[in-house]
Amino acid sequence: PLTMKSNADEMELSLGAVANRSSAASSVLDLYPVLQLVQLLPISFALPPILFVLAHLNRMALHTNCRVLMFAWFGAFAGMVTINLLMVVFDLVAGHYNPQKISETEWGPYLYTGHGMTHAFSSVQELYIAVERAAACHRPARYHNRSFDWFLFLAAEVVAVAWTYFYMLIIQTDNFFYIGAASNTLDTSALLCMIFGTLFTRKMTRQQHVTLNAKY
């Protein structure tokens, strides 16, 4: 019995120490803009590709299908980065450094919803671009001479808007777990599609029977 009591006391002390460390970390996040500084890192990394696409998109030798998808991605991605920056600025001005829920601030629901919707829409465009490039390399000469497919583009964007609306409903649950799970599922799918699409594209561009225009 004494041994069991001693083990119980040690466990209680360990749990207390963990709780104290967690409380201390939470206090640091409450008092200092640690999370906001972390948020600025992806914003700074996102600016170069935005500026590059803005400067070179019209000059690139791209099929119209890919170009339109790139413009759609650019608009959504630039909007997401802008909203992310606004979230950081608003939190810094208000001194609200460690939000536990979206609804804690009056601007939170609007900014988080806008950020989530632009993120969801841009992620779908990334998936579409990967699929489009893989399809272009499947029969490059034939695809290169095709005109812009309005029907397929509109159908794909309807799906993208539907997913964006569904993601907005998830955001309104104010549950970070569900929001993160939905976001990570889509991002992982887009990443895998881009990886396999890139590998397939490299394989096809090594073949010698396609024209230079088709390789573009």
SVG drawing of the C-alpha trace seen along z (x, -y; Angstrom):
<svg xmlns="http://www.w3.org/2000/svg" viewBox="-22 -49 36 51">
<polyline fill="none" stroke="black" stroke-width="0.4" points="0.0,0.0 2.8,-2.4 4.4,-1.7 1.1,-2.3 0.6,-5.5 4.2,-6.6 3.6,-5.9 0.3,-7.8 2.0,-10.8 4.8,-10.7 2.3,-10.5 0.3,-13.4 3.5,-15.5 4.4,-14.7 1.0,-15.7 1.2,-18.8 4.6,-19.7 3.2,-19.1 0.2,-21.3 2.5,-24.0 4.7,-23.9 1.6,-24.0 0.3,-27.0 3.6,-28.8 3.7,-28.2 0.1,-29.5 1.0,-32.6 3.9,-33.3 1.7,-33.0 -0.9,-35.3 1.6,-38.0 3.8,-38.0 3.0,-37.9 4.8,-34.6 2.0,-33.2 1.9,-36.3 5.6,-36.2 5.3,-32.6 2.4,-33.6 4.6,-36.2 7.1,-33.5 4.7,-31.8 3.6,-35.2 7.2,-36.2 7.7,-32.9 4.5,-33.3 5.4,-36.8 8.1,-35.7 5.9,-33.2 3.0,-35.7 5.3,-38.4 6.9,-35.9 3.5,-34.7 2.2,-38.2 5.3,-39.3 5.7,-36.3 2.3,-34.6 1.4,-36.4 4.8,-35.7 4.9,-32.0 4.3,-29.6 1.3,-27.9 -1.9,-26.4 -5.0,-28.5 -6.4,-25.9 -3.4,-26.1 -3.1,-29.9 -6.7,-30.4 -6.3,-27.9 -3.1,-29.8 -5.0,-33.1 -7.7,-31.5 -5.0,-30.2 -3.2,-33.5 -6.4,-35.4 -7.3,-33.0 -3.7,-32.7 -3.1,-36.4 -6.4,-36.9 -5.5,-34.3 -2.1,-35.9 -3.7,-39.4 -6.2,-38.1 -3.5,-36.3 -1.6,-39.5 -4.7,-41.4 -5.3,-38.7 -1.7,-39.4 -2.2,-43.1 -5.5,-43.1 -4.2,-40.7 -1.2,-42.9 -3.2,-46.1 -5.7,-44.6 -3.1,-42.7 -5.0,-39.5 -2.1,-37.1 -3.4,-33.7 -7.0,-33.1 -8.5,-29.8 -11.6,-30.1 -12.5,-31.9 -15.3,-33.8 -13.2,-35.4 -12.8,-38.6 -15.4,-40.5 -13.3,-40.3 -12.3,-36.7 -15.2,-35.0 -15.0,-37.2 -11.2,-36.9 -11.0,-33.2 -13.9,-32.5 -12.4,-34.5 -8.9,-33.0 -10.3,-29.5 -12.4,-29.9 -9.5,-31.4 -7.2,-28.7 -9.7,-26.0 -10.3,-27.5 -6.5,-27.9 -5.8,-24.4 -8.4,-23.0 -6.8,-25.1 -3.4,-23.5 -4.9,-20.1 -6.5,-21.1 -3.2,-22.5 -1.4,-19.2 -4.2,-17.2 -4.2,-19.5 -0.4,-19.3 -0.5,-15.5 -3.4,-15.4 -1.5,-17.8 1.5,-15.5 -0.5,-12.3 -1.1,-13.3 0.9,-16.5 0.6,-17.2 -3.1,-16.7 -3.6,-18.7 -1.5,-21.6 -3.8,-22.3 -7.0,-22.2 -8.8,-25.4 -9.9,-26.5 -12.4,-24.1 -15.1,-26.4 -17.5,-23.6 -14.8,-21.6 -13.5,-24.7 -16.9,-25.9 -17.8,-22.4 -14.5,-22.2 -14.9,-25.6 -18.5,-24.7 -16.9,-21.8 -14.3,-24.2 -16.9,-26.7 -19.0,-23.8 -16.0,-22.6 -15.2,-26.1 -18.8,-26.6 -18.6,-23.2 -15.3,-24.3 -16.9,-27.5 -19.5,-25.5 -16.7,-23.6 -15.1,-26.8 -18.3,-28.0 -18.3,-25.0 -15.5,-26.9 -13.6,-23.6 -9.9,-23.8 -9.7,-20.0 -12.3,-19.7 -11.0,-22.7 -7.4,-21.3 -8.5,-17.8 -10.5,-19.1 -7.7,-21.5 -4.9,-18.9 -6.9,-16.3 -7.2,-18.6 -3.7,-19.9 -2.3,-16.4 -4.4,-15.3 -3.2,-18.3 0.5,-17.7 0.3,-14.0 -1.3,-14.8 1.3,-17.4 4.1,-15.0 2.8,-12.2 1.9,-14.8 5.4,-16.2 7.0,-12.7 4.7,-11.8 5.4,-15.2 9.1,-14.7 8.8,-11.2 6.8,-12.4 9.0,-15.4 12.0,-13.1 10.4,-11.4 11.8,-12.6 8.7,-12.3 6.9,-15.3 7.3,-18.8 8.9,-21.7 5.5,-23.5 3.9,-20.3 6.7,-20.1 5.8,-23.6"/>
</svg>
